[in-house]
């Protein structure tokens, strides 16, 4: 056992001696507060987008930076968690991250400038990205392997419910206090996490040798540059195509450079060698499609409910709650399905459910009632509940023992990347179709947006089929 592992086990043992067996659940609650805040921040702003569009006089192609900038920053900063633990330790990194999240949330409520608001959202995304992996490290530290399933289930319920609860709380605040208040939803959770961390989180700093491991600064610069150029270029395609096209091409070139660099460096942020394993590349494509669907639909649904169906911001957020409850219930059962049946088949069933949901939303109108829209959303959440364990279990089973961490990092990275690109492309599609059709057909672009998401999920059935282990592949 390494010196690092011995030191961390000693710290965990001292925590158990101080707090008893209940310590492990207090540790989970502590990290859940931060992670739920980070995930909630990704979607809570969506209910305020129509109001922000009105107040700042921006279009869908501009306001989407509040979602895509956050997701892009989260995507890149997920790769920083290992460095943050090595440099500051678990406790200090966690407390510092939550303090910064509170700071930028408060700044967002005070700004009167849209560029400054976007900068605050990007800063929030950077912090949210490396808060989430810290929580997984804590759970692995405090639970033995045979009990981690229960911890992951409890932790996962908080994660999947947060995108549903956040828009409701945000919508209520927007209706009564204005768009600024939406950025204060997670502040109490962050403050509670800061208060509990000194008591229930170990210091958890890595040993001296680990701290000296080279950091892949070149890889980080390439991936950040690629994300900024791709998302910024795509956002500018409608209003300034002369700028958008070359910037988008620059993003593609930087992304290619990132892949080439990561394949050649000794200490990569992402280990692309695991893509040689049969079916893992297909799993990554499914992860990207999953991110596009969940974040694209979460962006589109509240906008559709408010602008298309005339709901208030609170009702638009409330519309997502039944789906969140359904998702939590499905997650309690779908893990067993992924153990009993081929995981890729479970994921394929989920993709089909979500495609049906998107088609139903795409055929809705201003006359569709609240509960019917909530039902269409809930059907999609059944699909997401099936995709999550099917994708994660299926992808990691494709890898040799010892490569699970690298595989998990890749799946998470490409899921977030798919989410950032999905929101950008949906917003770009809405803006382009609204300009083409005019205000008379304002509902049609949103309907077509849902149909586009459904089509992406149908396409994802192809790589999901190829995600099976080689022994389960059909003979050709």
C-alpha positions in Angstrom: 0.0 0.0 0.0 1.3 3.5 -0.9 2.2 6.1 1.7 -0.7 8.2 0.3 -3.3 5.4 0.8 -1.9 4.6 4.3 -2.2 8.3 5.3 -5.7 8.7 4.1 -6.8 5.5 5.7 -5.4 6.7 9.0 -7.3 10.0 8.7 -10.5 8.1 7.9 -10.0 5.8 10.9 -9.5 8.8 13.2 -12.8 10.2 11.9 -14.6 7.0 12.6 -13.1 6.9 16.1 -14.4 10.5 16.7 -17.9 10.2 15.2 -18.8 6.5 15.1 -20.3 4.6 12.2 -22.6 7.5 11.3 -19.5 9.4 10.1 -19.7 7.9 6.6 -23.2 9.3 6.0 -22.2 12.7 7.4 -19.3 12.7 4.9 -21.7 11.8 2.1 -24.1 14.6 3.1 -21.3 17.1 3.3 -20.1 16.4 -0.3 -23.6 16.1 -1.6 -24.3 19.7 -0.6 -21.5 20.9 -2.8 -22.2 18.5 -5.7 -25.9 19.2 -5.7 -25.1 22.9 -5.8 -22.8 22.4 -8.7 -25.2 20.4 -10.7 -28.2 22.6 -9.8 -26.2 25.6 -11.1 -26.1 24.0 -14.5 -29.9 24.2 -15.0 -31.3 26.6 -12.5 -30.7 29.6 -14.8 -32.8 28.2 -17.6 -36.1 29.4 -16.1 -34.7 32.9 -16.0 -33.6 33.0 -19.7 -36.7 34.6 -21.1 -36.5 37.4 -18.6 -32.8 37.8 -19.2 -33.5 38.0 -23.0 -36.0 40.8 -22.3 -33.9 42.7 -19.8 -30.6 42.7 -21.7 -32.0 42.7 -25.3 -30.1 39.6 -26.4 -31.2 36.6 -28.6 -31.1 32.9 -28.1 -27.7 32.7 -29.8 -26.3 35.1 -27.2 -28.1 34.1 -24.0 -27.2 30.4 -24.5 -23.6 31.3 -23.4 -25.0 31.3 -19.8 -25.7 27.6 -20.2 -23.0 26.5 -22.7 -20.3 28.6 -21.1 -21.0 27.0 -17.8 -21.0 23.5 -19.3 -17.9 24.1 -21.3 -16.0 25.4 -18.2 -17.3 22.4 -16.2 -16.1 20.0 -19.0 -12.6 21.4 -18.9 -12.2 21.8 -15.2 -13.3 18.2 -14.4 -9.8 17.4 -15.6 -8.3 19.5 -12.7 -9.7 17.5 -9.8 -6.6 15.3 -9.4 -4.3 18.4 -9.4 -6.5 20.2 -6.9 -6.4 17.3 -4.4 -2.7 17.0 -4.8 -2.1 20.7 -4.4 -4.6 21.6 -1.6 -6.0 18.4 -0.2 -9.7 17.4 -0.3 -10.9 19.6 2.6 -9.2 22.8 1.5 -10.1 22.3 -2.2 -13.7 21.7 -1.3 -14.1 24.6 1.0 -12.3 27.0 -1.3 -14.4 25.9 -4.3 -17.7 26.4 -2.4 -16.5 29.8 -1.2 -15.7 30.9 -4.7 -19.1 29.5 -6.0 -20.9 31.7 -3.4 -18.8 34.7 -4.4 -19.5 34.5 -8.1 -23.2 33.8 -7.4 -23.5 37.0 -5.5 -21.6 38.9 -8.2 -24.0 37.6 -10.8 -26.9 39.0 -8.9 -25.3 42.5 -8.7 -24.2 42.9 -12.4 -26.0 45.1 -14.9 -23.7 43.9 -17.8 -24.5 40.8 -19.8 -20.8 40.1 -20.6 -20.0 40.3 -16.9 -23.0 38.0 -16.2 -21.6 35.5 -18.7 -18.2 35.7 -17.1 -19.7 34.9 -13.7 -21.4 31.9 -15.2 -18.2 30.6 -16.7 -16.4 31.0 -13.4 -19.2 29.1 -11.7 -18.7 26.3 -14.3 -15.0 26.1 -13.6 -15.7 25.6 -9.9 -18.5 23.1 -10.5 -16.3 20.9 -12.7 -13.8 20.0 -10.0 -16.3 19.9 -7.1 -18.0 16.8 -8.5 -15.0 14.4 -8.7 -14.0 15.4 -5.2 -17.2 13.9 -3.9 -16.4 10.5 -5.6 -13.0 10.4 -3.9 -14.6 10.9 -0.5 -17.2 8.1 -1.0 -14.5 5.7 -2.0 -12.4 6.6 1.0 -15.2 6.2 3.6 -17.1 3.1 2.3 -15.7 -0.4 1.8 -16.3 -1.8 -1.7 -19.2 -4.0 -0.6 -21.1 -1.0 0.7 -20.4 1.6 -2.0 -23.5 0.6 -3.9 -25.8 2.0 -1.2 -23.8 5.1 -0.9 -23.8 5.7 -4.7 -27.6 5.2 -4.7 -28.2 7.7 -2.0 -25.7 10.1 -3.6 -27.2 9.6 -7.0 -30.8 10.4 -5.9 -29.6 13.8 -4.8 -27.8 14.3 -8.1 -30.8 13.4 -10.3 -33.3 15.4 -8.2 -31.3 18.6 -8.1 -32.0 19.5 -11.8 -35.7 19.1 -11.1 -35.8 21.0 -7.8 -33.5 23.8 -8.9 -35.8 25.2 -11.7 -38.8 25.2 -9.4 -37.0 27.2 -6.7 -35.5 29.4 -9.4 -38.8 30.0 -11.1 -40.4 31.0 -7.8 -37.7 33.5 -7.1 -37.8 34.9 -10.7 -41.6 35.5 -10.5 -41.3 37.3 -7.1 -37.8 38.9 -7.1 -36.6 39.1 -10.7 -33.9 37.1 -12.7 -31.1 38.1 -10.3 -32.5 36.0 -7.5 -32.1 32.8 -9.5 -28.3 32.9 -8.7 -29.0 32.7 -5.0 -30.7 29.3 -4.9 -27.6 27.3 -4.1 -26.0 29.8 -1.7 -27.5 28.2 1.4 -26.4 24.7 0.3 -22.8 26.0 -0.3 -22.7 27.7 3.1 -23.9 24.5 4.8 -21.2 22.5 3.0 -18.5 25.0 4.1 -19.7 24.7 7.7 -19.7 20.8 7.7 -16.5 20.3 5.8 -14.0 21.0 8.7 -15.8 18.5 10.9 -16.4 15.6 8.4 -13.9 15.8 5.6 -10.3 14.5 5.9 -7.5 16.7 4.8 -6.7 14.1 2.2 -3.6 15.6 0.5 -1.6 13.3 -1.7 2.0 12.4 -0.8 4.9 14.5 -1.8 5.8 12.3 -4.8 2.2 12.6 -6.2 2.3 16.4 -5.9 5.4 16.5 -8.1 3.7 14.6 -10.9 3.8 16.8 -14.0 0.6 18.7 -14.8 -0.5 18.6 -18.5 -0.7 22.4 -18.9 -0.5 22.1 -22.7 -3.4 19.6 -22.8 -5.5 21.9 -20.7 -4.7 25.0 -22.8 -5.6 23.0 -26.0 -8.9 21.7 -24.6 -9.9 25.1 -23.2 -9.0 26.9 -26.4 -10.9 24.3 -28.5 -14.1 24.6 -26.3 -14.0 28.4 -26.4 -13.4 28.6 -30.1 -16.0 25.9 -31.0 -18.8 27.3 -28.8 -18.0 30.9 -29.5 -17.7 30.3 -33.2 -21.0 28.4 -33.4 -22.7 31.1 -31.4 -21.6 33.7 -33.9 -22.6 31.8 -37.0 -26.0 33.5 -37.3 -25.2 37.1 -36.5 -21.6 37.3 -37.7 -20.8 34.4 -40.1 -17.6 36.0 -41.3 -16.3 35.6 -37.7 -18.2 32.5 -36.7 -16.9 30.2 -39.6 -13.1 30.8 -39.1 -13.4 30.7 -35.3 -15.3 27.4 -35.5 -12.7 25.9 -37.8 -10.0 27.1 -35.3 -11.9 25.2 -32.6 -11.9 22.0 -34.7 -8.1 22.4 -35.3 -7.4 22.9 -31.6 -9.6 19.9 -30.7 -7.5 17.8 -33.2 -4.4 19.2 -31.6 -5.6 18.2 -28.2 -6.2 14.6 -29.3 -2.8 14.4 -30.9 -1.1 15.8 -27.9 -2.9 13.6 -25.4 -2.0 10.5 -27.4 1.7 11.4 -27.2 2.3 12.9 -23.8 3.4 10.7 -20.8 0.9 12.3 -18.3 -2.3 13.0 -20.3 -5.4 14.6 -18.9 -7.4 12.0 -20.9 -6.0 8.6 -21.6 -7.0 7.9 -25.2 -5.3 4.5 -25.2 -8.5 3.0 -23.7 -10.3 3.9 -27.0 -8.5 0.9 -28.5 -10.8 -1.4 -26.4 -13.6 -2.8 -28.5 -16.8 -0.9 -28.1 -15.5 1.9 -25.8 -15.5 4.5 -28.6 -19.2 3.6 -29.2 -19.9 4.2 -25.5 -18.3 7.6 -25.7 -20.6 8.5 -28.6 -23.6 7.4 -26.5 -22.3 9.6 -23.6 -22.1 12.6 -26.0 -25.7 12.0 -27.3 -26.9 11.6 -23.7 -25.4 14.9 -22.7 -26.9 16.6 -25.8 -30.3 15.3 -24.9 -30.5 15.9 -21.2 -29.0 19.4 -21.3 -30.6 20.4 -24.6 -34.0 19.4 -23.5 -33.6 21.0 -20.0 -32.7 24.2 -21.9 -35.5 24.0 -24.3 -38.4 22.8 -22.1 -38.7 25.8 -19.8 -38.3 28.2 -22.8 -41.1 26.3 -24.6 -43.3 26.3 -21.5 -43.0 30.0 -21.0 -42.8 31.4 -24.5 -44.8 28.7 -26.3 -47.4 27.7 -23.7 -47.5 30.9 -21.7 -46.5 29.4 -18.3 -44.9 31.5 -15.5 -41.3 30.8 -14.7 -42.5 29.0 -11.5 -44.9 26.8 -13.5 -42.2 26.1 -16.1 -39.9 24.8 -13.4 -42.7 22.9 -11.7 -43.4 21.1 -14.9 -40.0 19.3 -14.5 -40.6 18.0 -11.0 -42.7 14.9 -11.9 -40.0 13.9 -14.3 -37.4 14.3 -11.6 -39.3 12.1 -9.3 -39.8 9.5 -12.0 -36.1 9.6 -12.8 -35.2 8.9 -9.1 -37.7 6.0 -9.0 -36.4 4.4 -12.2 -32.8 4.7 -11.0 -33.6 2.6 -8.0 -34.6 -0.3 -10.4 -32.5 0.2 -13.5 -29.2 -0.7 -11.8 -30.6 -4.2 -11.3 -31.7 -4.4 -14.9 -28.2 -3.5 -16.1 -26.9 -6.3 -13.9 -29.4 -8.8 -15.2 -29.5 -7.9 -18.9 -26.8 -6.7 -21.3 -26.2 -3.1 -20.3 -26.2 -1.8 -23.8 -29.7 -3.1 -24.4 -30.9 -1.3 -21.2 -29.3 1.9 -22.6 -31.0 1.3 -26.0 -34.4 1.1 -24.3 -33.6 4.4 -22.5 -32.7 6.0 -25.8 -35.9 4.9 -27.3 -38.0 6.2 -24.4 -36.3 9.6 -24.6 -36.8 9.8 -28.4 -40.5 9.1 -27.9 -40.7 11.9 -25.3 -38.9 14.4 -27.6 -41.4 13.5 -30.4 -44.4 14.1 -28.1 -43.0 17.4 -27.0 -42.3 18.3 -30.6 -45.9 17.7 -31.5 -47.2 19.7 -28.5 -48.7 23.2 -28.9 -49.8 26.2 -26.9 -53.0 24.3 -26.2 -51.3 21.3 -24.6 -52.1 21.3 -20.9 -49.6 21.5 -18.0 -50.0 17.9 -16.9 -49.7 16.5 -20.4 -46.4 18.4 -20.9 -45.2 17.1 -17.6 -46.1 13.6 -18.7 -44.1 13.9 -21.9 -41.1 15.2 -19.9 -41.5 12.3 -17.4 -41.4 9.7 -20.3 -38.1 11.2 -21.3 -36.9 10.9 -17.7 -37.7 7.2 -17.7 -35.4 6.9 -20.6 -32.6 8.8 -18.9 -33.0 6.6 -15.8 -32.4 3.6 -18.0 -29.5 5.1 -20.0 -27.4 6.1 -16.9 -26.7 2.7 -15.4 -26.7 1.0 -18.9 -24.1 3.4 -20.2 -21.9 3.5 -17.1 -21.9 -0.2 -16.4 -21.7 -1.1 -20.1 -18.8 1.2 -20.8 -16.6 0.2 -17.8 -17.2 -3.5 -18.5 -15.5 -3.0 -21.8 -12.2 -2.0 -20.2 -9.5 -4.2 -18.6 -9.2 -4.2 -14.8 -7.3 -1.1 -13.6 -8.6 1.3 -16.3 -12.0 2.1 -14.7 -10.9 5.6 -13.5 -9.7 6.6 -16.9 -12.9 5.2 -18.5 -15.1 7.1 -16.0 -13.2 10.3 -16.7 -13.7 9.9 -20.4 -17.4 9.1 -20.1 -18.0 12.2 -17.9 -15.9 14.4 -20.1 -17.7 13.5 -23.3 -21.1 13.7 -21.6 -20.4 17.2 -20.5 -19.0 18.1 -23.9 -22.2 16.7 -25.5 -24.2 18.9 -23.2 -22.3 22.1 -24.1 -22.5 21.4 -27.8 -26.1 20.3 -27.5 -27.3 23.6 -25.9 -25.3 25.6 -28.3 -26.7 23.9 -31.4 -30.3 24.0 -30.1 -30.0 27.7 -29.4 -28.4 28.3 -32.8 -31.2 26.3 -34.4 -33.9 28.3 -32.6 -32.3 31.6 -33.5 -31.9 30.7 -37.2 -35.4 29.3 -37.6 -37.0 32.3 -35.8 -35.2 34.6 -38.2 -36.3 32.5 -41.1 -40.0 32.0 -40.1 -40.6 35.3 -38.3 -42.6 36.0 -35.1 -45.8 34.5 -36.6 -44.4 31.0 -36.3 -42.6 31.5 -33.0 -43.7 28.1 -31.6 -42.6 26.1 -34.6 -38.8 26.4 -34.1 -39.1 25.0 -30.5 -41.2 22.1 -31.7 -38.6 21.4 -34.4 -35.9 21.6 -31.7 -37.5 18.8 -29.8 -37.8 16.7 -32.9 -34.1 17.3 -33.6 -33.2 16.0 -30.1 -35.3 12.9 -30.7 -33.5 12.3 -34.0 -30.1 12.5 -32.3 -31.2 9.9 -29.8 -32.4 7.6 -32.5 -29.0 7.9 -34.2 -27.4 7.0 -30.8 -29.0 3.6 -31.0 -26.4 2.6 -33.5 -23.3 3.1 -31.3 -25.3 1.7 -28.3 -25.7 -1.5 -30.2 -22.0 -1.6 -30.8 -21.3 -1.0 -27.1 -21.7 -4.7 -26.3 -18.6 -6.7 -25.4 -17.1 -8.5 -28.4 -18.5 -11.9 -27.3 -22.0 -10.5 -27.5 -21.6 -8.9 -30.9 -23.6 -10.4 -33.8 -21.4 -12.4 -36.2 -20.9 -10.8 -39.6 
